[in-house]
Amino acid sequence: MITVPLAVYVLGVAIFAQGTSELMLAGLLPEMAADLGVSVPEAGLLISGFALGMLVGAPVLAVLTLRWPRRDALLAFMAVFAVTHVVGAMTSSYGVLLATRVAGAFVYAGFWAVAAVTAIGLVPVSARGRAMSVVAGGLTVATLVGLPAGTLVGQSLGWRAVFWAVAALSALAAAGVLATVPAARPEPPAGGELPLRAQVRALARPQVWLACATTAVSTAALLVVFAYLAALLVDTTGLAPAWVAGVLALYGLGSLIGITLGGRVADSRPFALLFTGLSGVTLVSAGIALGAEAAWAVVPLAFLLGGFGFAVNPALNTRVFALAAGAPALAAAVNVAAFNTGITVGPWLGGLALAAGFGYGSIGWIGAALGLGALGTVALARVTRAPEVQAAPVEPVGRA
């Protein structure tokens, strides 16, 4: 049985710390708006700014740190991330806080990309899915634990206390990275070819971009429903607000189970996992649309949405490495950008439907339509895939 190294779990903890920051503002906006003297919609731009930083940060920092030892890059990113939260906790300026959110997200995206390459370099090819489920599972735990805990701390001690807590968690995680992740520098490809040029060429395969399209569309399918799930529960389902946190926790539990199970089969049966998971997202989203007014239907479907939606995550992450084995850093970066494209586009599409007066049930139909679109990209990739090219594996980061 293959054992996942401790360093991979440490990377998951680091993603948990930073992912908590990504999610926590959803429960803190009213308090932050009042304290900063801005409207709630203006405070909401702090979430948009974070998404923008994530979208740009991964490819830019992947290129800039291509020749760096991976541990050095990870530590640099976490140091900047922690500092942005210290500054954010101390400032009374909305503009400064917005800048720290963008900067923090920028390095968080870079951390994601380098952490993914580091994790798959620490395990055999046959265990990449399991390693990525551990790393990405940090964000799942942030959804299940970090978000409600951050909301509780913010309501009790003020939103600034949450920023200090994230900074402290990030510092602890950085210490773990320093202690467990090997410091080896990535080895250049044989023949002395420029690493960046080689990676750009490896990314040119249409199958790589088709895989990234699957990532973006499937993420949009999940997020268009999740982003408005709380509002749907109160407005359409008629659930008491006090029960919403419990349903979101149920979604988080489903996510944790899904990503754990998905990590066990992503390496051996990636297409079967993608077809099953995305079919589940599609059917569950349609079920939410049809049963939006019935709590007995929506509550268990929320659990299944998290389960199916996150089960495909390890396959989405590892697929690009199999297709662009000669470009691990940039492959990870463009896939992170694809995830954030879906995170941005999904809620935007839902907002358009709601603004047009279609009601919260419409988000389920949008999720189902996007799920079908994602299934289409998987089917196209399945029927058009060329014979696998055995490219050199990612260099183990532990090599001296």
RAMO-V168353 format. One record per pair of residues at least 4 apart in sequence whose C-alpha atoms are under 8 Angstrom apart, sorted by the first residue. I is the first residue (numbers start at 1). J is the second residue. D is the distance in Angstrom with one decimal. If there is no record, write none. Layout:
i: <I:I>
j: <J:J>
d: <D:D>
This chain:
i: <2:4:4:4:4:4:5:5:5:6:6:7:7:7:7:7:7:8:8:8:8:8:8:9:9:9:10:10:10:10:10:11:11:11:11:11:11:12:12:12:12:12:12:12:13:13:13:13:14:14:14:14:14:15:15:15:15:15:15:16:16:16:16:16:16:16:16:17:17:17:17:17:17:17:17:18:18:18:18:18:19:19:19:19:19:20:20:20:20:20:20:20:20:21:21:21:22:22:22:23:23:23:23:24:24:24:24:24:24:25:25:25:27:27:27:27:28:28:28:28:28:29:29:29:29:30:30:31:31:31:31:32:32:32:33:33:33:33:33:33:34:34:36:36:36:38:38:38:39:40:41:42:43:44:45:45:46:46:46:46:47:48:49:49:49:49:50:50:50:50:50:50:51:51:51:51:51:51:52:52:52:53:53:53:53:53:53:53:53:54:54:54:54:54:54:54:54:54:55:55:55:55:55:55:55:56:56:56:56:57:57:57:57:57:57:57:58:58:58:58:58:58:58:58:58:58:58:58:59:59:59:59:59:59:60:60:61:61:61:62:62:62:62:62:62:62:63:63:63:65:66:66:66:67:67:68:68:68:68:69:69:69:69:69:70:70:70:70:70:70:70:70:71:71:71:71:71:71:71:72:72:73:73:73:74:74:74:74:74:75:75:75:75:76:77:77:77:77:77:78:78:78:78:78:78:78:79:79:79:79:80:80:80:81:81:81:81:81:81:81:81:82:82:82:82:82:82:82:83:83:84:84:84:84:84:85:85:85:85:85:85:85:86:86:86:86:87:87:87:88:88:88:88:88:88:89:89:89:89:90:91:91:92:93:94:95:96:97:98:99:100:101:102:103:104:105:106:107:108:109:109:109:110:110:111:112:112:112:113:113:113:113:113:113:114:114:114:115:115:116:116:116:116:117:117:117:117:117:118:118:118:119:119:119:119:119:120:120:120:120:120:120:120:121:121:121:121:122:122:122:123:123:123:123:124:125:125:126:126:127:127:128:128:128:129:129:129:129:129:129:129:129:129:129:129:130:130:130:130:130:130:130:131:131:132:132:132:132:132:132:133:133:133:133:133:133:133:134:134:134:135:136:136:136:137:137:137:137:138:139:140:140:140:140:141:141:141:141:142:142:143:143:143:143:144:144:144:144:144:144:145:146:147:148:148:149:150:150:151:152:153:153:153:153:153:154:154:154:154:154:155:157:158:159:160:161:162:163:164:165:166:167:168:169:170:171:172:173:174:175:176:177:181:181:182:182:183:183:184:184:184:184:185:186:186:187:188:188:188:188:189:189:193:193:194:195:196:197:198:198:198:199:199:199:199:199:199:200:200:200:202:202:202:202:203:203:203:203:203:203:204:205:205:205:206:207:207:207:207:208:208:208:208:209:210:210:210:211:211:211:211:211:211:211:212:212:212:212:212:213:213:213:213:214:214:214:214:214:214:215:215:215:215:215:215:215:216:216:216:216:216:216:216:217:217:217:217:217:217:218:218:218:218:218:218:218:219:219:219:219:219:219:220:220:220:220:220:220:220:220:220:220:221:221:221:221:221:221:221:221:221:221:221:222:222:222:222:222:222:223:223:223:223:223:224:224:224:224:224:224:224:224:224:224:225:225:225:225:225:225:225:226:227:228:228:228:228:228:229:230:230:230:231:231:231:232:232:232:232:232:233:233:233:233:233:233:233:234:234:234:234:234:235:235:236:236:236:236:237:237:237:237:237:238:238:239:239:239:240:241:243:244:245:246:247:247:247:247:248:248:249:250:250:250:251:251:251:251:251:251:251:252:252:252:253:253:253:253:254:254:254:254:254:254:255:255:255:255:255:255:255:255:255:256:256:256:256:257:257:257:258:258:258:258:258:258:258:258:259:259:259:259:259:259:259:260:260:261:261:262:262:262:262:262:262:262:262:263:263:263:263:265:265:265:266:266:266:266:266:266:267:267:269:270:270:270:271:271:271:272:273:273:273:273:274:274:274:274:274:275:275:275:276:276:277:277:277:277:277:278:278:278:278:278:278:278:278:279:279:279:279:280:280:280:280:280:281:281:281:281:281:281:281:282:282:282:282:282:282:282:283:283:284:284:284:284:284:285:285:285:285:285:285:286:286:286:286:286:287:287:287:287:287:287:288:288:288:288:288:288:289:289:289:289:289:290:291:291:292:292:292:292:293:294:295:296:297:298:299:300:301:302:303:304:305:306:307:308:309:312:313:314:315:316:317:317:317:318:319:320:320:320:320:320:321:321:321:321:321:324:324:325:325:325:325:326:326:326:326:327:328:328:329:330:331:332:333:334:335:336:337:338:339:340:341:342:343:344:345:346:347:348:349:349:350:350:350:350:351:352:353:353:353:353:353:354:354:354:354:358:359:360:361:362:363:364:365:366:367:368:369:370:371:372:373:374:375:376:377:378:379:380:381:395>
j: <127:8:9:123:130:131:9:122:123:10:180:11:119:176:177:180:181:12:119:122:131:134:135:13:134:135:14:173:176:177:180:15:115:119:135:173:177:16:134:135:136:137:138:139:17:135:138:173:18:138:170:173:174:19:112:135:136:138:139:20:137:138:139:140:141:142:146:21:138:142:146:166:169:170:173:22:81:108:166:170:23:138:139:142:146:24:139:142:143:146:147:150:166:25:163:166:47:50:105:142:143:146:147:28:146:147:148:150:151:29:46:47:147:148:150:151:32:151:154:155:159:33:40:43:44:34:40:35:155:158:159:36:43:159:37:38:39:40:42:43:38:39:92:93:94:42:43:94:43:44:45:46:47:48:49:98:50:97:98:101:51:52:53:98:101:102:54:101:102:104:105:106:55:102:105:340:343:344:56:102:105:57:101:102:103:104:105:106:109:58:102:105:106:107:108:109:337:340:106:109:336:337:338:340:341:60:106:109:337:61:105:106:107:108:109:110:62:106:107:109:110:111:112:113:333:334:336:337:63:110:330:333:334:337:64:110:65:107:110:66:110:113:114:329:330:333:196:329:330:73:195:196:329:185:186:72:73:185:186:73:183:184:185:186:74:114:118:183:184:185:186:397:75:177:178:181:182:183:184:76:183:77:111:114:78:111:114:115:177:79:174:177:178:80:81:107:108:110:111:82:107:108:111:170:171:174:83:170:171:174:84:104:107:85:103:104:105:107:108:167:170:86:104:166:167:168:170:171:87:167:88:100:101:103:104:89:100:104:163:164:166:167:90:163:164:167:91:97:100:96:97:100:101:160:163:160:161:163:164:160:96:97:97:97:98:99:100:101:102:103:104:105:106:107:108:109:110:111:112:113:333:336:114:333:115:116:333:336:117:329:330:332:333:336:118:329:332:119:135:120:132:135:332:121:328:329:332:394:122:396:397:123:128:131:132:135:124:125:127:128:131:132:394:394:395:396:397:396:397:398:127:128:131:396:128:267:393:267:268:131:267:132:267:318:133:262:263:264:265:266:267:314:315:317:318:134:260:263:264:266:267:314:135:263:136:137:263:314:317:318:137:259:260:262:263:313:314:138:260:263:139:140:313:314:141:256:259:260:142:143:144:252:255:256:145:146:252:256:146:147:147:148:249:252:148:248:249:251:252:253:149:150:151:152:245:153:154:162:155:156:157:158:159:161:162:158:159:160:161:162:159:161:162:163:164:165:166:167:168:169:170:171:172:173:174:175:176:177:178:179:180:181:397:398:397:398:397:398:397:398:399:400:397:395:397:395:192:193:194:195:193:195:197:198:198:199:200:201:202:326:327:203:326:327:328:329:330:204:327:330:324:325:326:327:208:209:324:327:330:331:208:209:323:324:210:211:323:381:385:212:320:323:324:213:214:377:381:215:316:319:320:377:378:381:216:320:334:335:338:217:338:374:377:218:316:374:375:377:378:219:316:335:338:339:342:374:220:338:339:340:341:342:343:221:342:370:371:373:374:222:278:342:370:371:373:374:223:309:339:342:343:346:224:341:342:343:344:345:346:347:367:370:225:281:282:342:346:366:367:368:369:370:371:226:281:305:309:346:367:227:342:343:346:347:228:346:347:348:349:350:363:364:366:367:229:285:347:350:363:364:367:230:347:232:347:350:360:363:233:234:244:248:235:236:360:236:237:292:360:361:237:238:239:244:292:295:298:238:239:240:241:244:239:360:292:293:360:361:292:293:294:295:298:293:295:243:244:295:244:245:247:248:249:250:251:299:302:303:252:302:253:254:302:303:255:302:303:304:305:306:307:256:303:306:257:303:306:307:258:303:304:305:306:307:259:303:305:306:307:308:309:310:311:260:306:307:310:261:307:311:262:306:307:308:309:310:311:312:263:307:310:311:312:313:314:264:311:265:311:266:273:310:311:312:313:314:315:267:311:314:315:269:270:273:270:273:312:314:315:318:315:318:273:274:315:319:275:378:382:276:277:311:312:315:278:312:315:375:378:279:375:378:280:308:281:308:309:311:312:282:308:309:312:371:372:374:375:283:371:372:375:284:304:305:308:309:285:305:308:309:367:368:371:286:367:368:369:370:371:372:287:368:288:301:304:305:368:289:305:364:365:367:368:290:364:365:367:368:291:292:297:298:301:364:292:297:298:301:361:364:361:362:363:364:365:361:297:298:297:298:360:361:298:298:299:300:301:302:303:304:305:306:307:308:309:310:311:312:313:316:317:318:319:320:321:332:335:322:323:324:325:331:332:335:325:327:328:331:332:328:331:391:392:393:394:391:392:393:394:331:332:394:333:334:335:336:337:338:339:340:341:342:343:344:345:346:347:348:349:350:351:352:353:366:354:362:363:366:355:356:357:358:359:362:363:358:359:360:362:362:363:364:365:366:367:368:369:370:371:372:373:374:375:376:377:378:379:380:381:382:383:384:385:399>
d: <7.2:6.8:7.9:6.8:7.8:6.5:7.2:7.1:7.6:6.3:6.9:6.3:7.9:7.9:6.9:5.0:5.5:6.4:5.6:7.7:6.6:6.9:6.5:6.3:6.3:6.7:6.3:6.8:6.1:6.4:7.6:6.3:6.5:7.9:5.9:7.8:7.0:6.2:5.8:4.0:6.5:6.5:4.5:7.8:6.3:7.8:5.7:6.4:6.3:7.4:6.5:5.1:7.2:5.5:7.5:6.9:7.3:5.1:6.0:6.0:7.9:4.2:5.2:7.8:6.5:5.2:7.6:7.0:8.0:7.4:8.0:6.1:5.7:5.7:7.6:6.5:8.0:6.9:7.2:6.9:6.3:7.4:5.3:5.8:8.0:5.7:7.4:5.0:7.3:5.0:6.0:7.5:7.4:7.3:7.7:6.6:7.9:7.2:7.8:7.7:7.2:8.0:6.0:6.8:7.4:5.1:8.0:5.8:6.7:5.8:8.0:7.0:7.5:7.8:7.7:5.1:6.1:6.3:6.6:7.7:6.4:5.9:6.3:6.1:6.8:6.3:6.1:6.2:7.9:7.6:7.0:6.0:7.0:6.6:5.8:5.0:5.6:5.4:7.7:5.5:6.5:7.6:6.4:6.9:6.1:6.1:6.6:7.9:6.3:6.1:6.7:7.6:7.8:6.9:5.9:7.9:6.3:7.9:5.6:6.5:6.4:6.2:6.2:6.8:6.4:5.2:6.3:5.4:4.9:7.5:5.2:7.8:6.2:7.8:7.1:6.8:7.9:6.9:6.4:6.9:7.8:5.7:7.8:4.7:6.5:7.5:4.8:4.4:7.6:6.6:7.9:5.0:5.2:7.8:6.9:4.9:7.2:6.7:7.8:7.4:7.6:5.0:8.0:5.6:6.8:6.5:6.7:8.0:7.2:5.8:7.3:4.2:6.2:7.6:5.2:5.7:5.9:7.1:7.7:4.6:4.4:7.8:7.4:6.1:4.7:7.1:6.4:6.5:6.4:7.5:6.5:4.8:6.1:7.3:6.3:7.9:5.9:7.6:5.4:5.8:6.3:6.9:7.1:5.9:6.1:6.2:7.2:7.9:7.2:6.6:7.8:7.5:7.2:7.3:6.8:6.7:6.3:6.3:7.3:6.5:6.1:5.7:4.0:6.2:6.2:6.7:6.9:6.8:7.3:6.7:7.3:7.6:6.1:7.2:7.1:6.1:6.6:5.4:7.8:6.1:7.2:6.2:7.7:7.5:6.2:5.7:6.9:7.2:7.7:6.0:6.0:7.2:7.3:6.3:6.1:5.1:6.8:7.0:6.0:6.1:7.4:7.5:7.5:6.5:7.4:6.3:6.2:8.0:7.4:7.7:6.2:7.0:7.1:6.6:7.7:4.8:7.8:6.5:6.9:7.6:7.6:6.4:8.0:7.4:4.5:7.5:5.9:6.7:6.2:7.2:6.0:5.1:7.3:7.1:5.8:6.0:7.1:7.6:5.4:6.7:7.1:5.7:6.4:6.9:6.2:6.4:6.1:7.7:7.3:7.4:5.2:6.3:7.9:7.7:7.0:4.7:7.3:5.5:6.3:7.5:6.9:6.8:7.9:6.3:6.1:6.3:6.3:6.2:6.4:6.1:5.8:6.1:6.1:6.6:6.1:6.1:6.6:6.1:6.2:6.4:8.0:7.0:6.3:7.5:5.7:6.1:8.0:7.2:6.6:6.6:7.9:4.9:5.0:6.6:6.1:6.6:7.4:6.0:7.8:6.4:6.8:7.4:6.5:6.1:6.1:6.2:6.8:7.6:6.4:7.9:6.5:7.0:7.7:6.1:6.9:7.6:7.5:7.4:7.9:5.3:6.5:7.3:7.3:5.4:5.9:4.4:5.8:5.6:6.4:7.2:6.0:6.5:7.3:7.9:6.8:8.0:7.6:5.9:7.5:6.3:6.7:6.1:6.6:6.6:6.1:7.8:4.8:6.8:7.3:5.1:5.3:5.1:6.5:7.8:6.1:6.5:7.8:4.2:5.6:7.5:7.9:7.3:6.5:7.4:5.9:7.9:7.1:5.6:6.9:7.3:5.5:5.8:6.2:7.4:5.0:7.3:5.3:6.8:7.7:8.0:7.9:6.9:7.7:7.8:6.2:6.7:6.7:7.7:6.2:6.3:6.3:6.6:6.3:5.8:5.6:6.8:7.4:7.0:4.2:6.0:5.4:7.8:7.9:5.8:7.2:7.8:5.5:8.0:4.6:6.5:5.9:5.8:6.2:6.1:7.6:6.1:5.9:5.9:6.1:6.2:5.6:7.0:7.5:7.1:6.4:4.4:4.3:7.3:6.5:5.9:7.2:6.1:7.4:6.9:6.4:6.2:6.2:6.2:6.2:6.1:6.0:6.2:6.3:6.1:6.1:6.4:6.5:6.3:6.2:6.2:6.1:5.3:7.9:7.8:6.0:5.0:7.2:7.2:5.6:6.0:6.1:5.7:7.3:6.7:6.9:6.8:7.0:7.7:7.8:6.2:6.5:6.8:7.6:6.8:6.2:6.1:6.2:6.3:6.2:7.2:7.2:6.2:6.1:4.2:7.7:8.0:6.7:6.6:7.2:7.6:5.6:7.7:5.9:5.8:6.4:7.9:5.9:6.7:7.7:6.9:7.4:7.2:7.9:7.8:6.2:6.1:6.9:6.7:7.2:6.4:5.9:5.8:6.7:6.1:6.3:6.6:6.8:6.4:7.4:6.9:6.4:7.7:7.7:7.5:6.2:7.5:7.3:5.7:5.8:6.0:7.1:7.8:7.1:5.8:7.6:5.3:7.8:5.8:6.6:6.0:5.9:7.1:5.9:5.9:7.5:8.0:6.2:4.7:5.2:7.4:5.8:4.3:7.8:6.2:5.9:6.2:7.3:6.9:5.4:6.4:7.2:7.3:6.8:6.0:8.0:5.3:6.1:7.9:6.2:4.8:6.2:7.5:5.9:7.8:4.1:5.7:7.5:6.1:4.0:7.4:7.5:7.0:7.1:7.6:8.0:7.8:6.3:7.3:4.3:6.9:7.7:4.9:5.4:6.3:7.0:7.5:6.1:7.6:6.5:5.5:7.5:6.0:5.5:6.2:7.0:4.3:4.6:7.7:7.1:5.6:6.3:7.9:7.3:6.1:5.8:7.2:7.8:7.8:5.6:6.0:6.2:7.8:6.0:6.1:7.7:7.9:7.5:7.7:6.1:6.5:6.1:7.7:5.8:7.8:7.8:5.2:6.3:7.4:5.5:7.4:4.7:6.1:5.5:7.0:7.9:7.7:7.9:4.9:5.0:6.3:6.2:7.7:7.9:7.9:6.3:5.4:6.8:7.7:5.6:4.1:5.6:5.7:7.7:7.1:7.6:6.7:7.3:6.9:7.2:8.0:6.5:6.2:6.1:6.2:6.3:6.3:7.1:7.9:6.2:7.7:6.1:6.2:7.1:5.4:6.2:5.3:4.4:7.4:7.0:5.0:7.5:6.2:7.5:6.3:6.3:7.1:7.5:7.9:5.9:4.9:6.2:7.4:4.8:4.2:6.1:7.7:7.9:4.2:4.5:7.5:7.1:5.2:7.3:6.2:8.0:7.2:7.5:6.2:6.2:7.9:5.9:7.1:4.2:6.1:7.5:5.4:4.2:8.0:6.0:7.3:5.0:4.4:7.2:6.5:7.0:6.8:7.3:7.1:6.6:5.8:7.1:7.8:4.5:6.1:7.3:6.2:7.5:7.7:7.5:5.4:7.6:5.7:7.0:7.2:4.7:6.6:7.9:6.0:4.9:7.8:7.3:7.7:6.2:6.2:5.5:7.7:6.0:7.4:7.4:6.0:5.9:7.6:6.3:7.3:5.8:5.6:7.0:7.9:7.3:5.9:6.5:7.3:6.2:8.0:6.3:4.8:6.5:6.2:5.7:6.1:6.9:7.1:7.4:6.0:7.8:7.1:6.3:6.2:7.1:7.6:7.3:5.9:7.9:7.6:5.6:7.9:5.9:5.9:5.7:5.9:7.8:7.1:6.3:6.3:6.7:4.3:7.3:7.7:4.8:6.4:6.1:6.7:6.2:6.1:7.0:6.1:7.8:6.3:7.4:4.6:6.5:5.6:5.2:6.2:5.4:5.6:7.5:5.5:5.9:7.9:7.9:7.9:7.4:7.5:5.2:7.4:5.7:6.8:7.1:5.6:4.6:6.3:7.1:4.4:5.9:7.3:5.8:6.4:7.6:6.2:7.9:5.8:8.0:6.3:5.8:7.1:6.3:6.0:6.9:6.5:5.9:6.4:6.3:6.0:5.7:5.9:6.0:6.9:7.5:6.2:6.2:6.1:5.7:7.3:7.6:7.6:7.1:6.6:6.4:5.8:7.8:6.0:7.3:7.3:5.1:7.7:6.0:6.4:7.4:6.7:6.4:5.7:6.6:6.3:7.0:6.4:6.7:7.7:7.7:5.7:6.1:6.8:6.2:6.1:6.2:6.2:6.3:6.1:6.2:6.4:6.1:6.4:6.3:6.1:6.0:5.7:7.0:6.4:6.1:6.4:6.0:6.3:6.5:7.8:6.3:7.8:5.6:7.2:6.0:6.2:6.6:5.7:7.4:6.9:7.4:5.5:5.5:6.6:7.7:6.0:8.0:7.8:7.3:6.4:6.1:6.2:6.1:6.1:6.0:6.3:6.3:6.2:6.2:6.2:6.5:6.4:6.1:6.1:6.1:6.1:6.3:6.0:5.6:7.8>
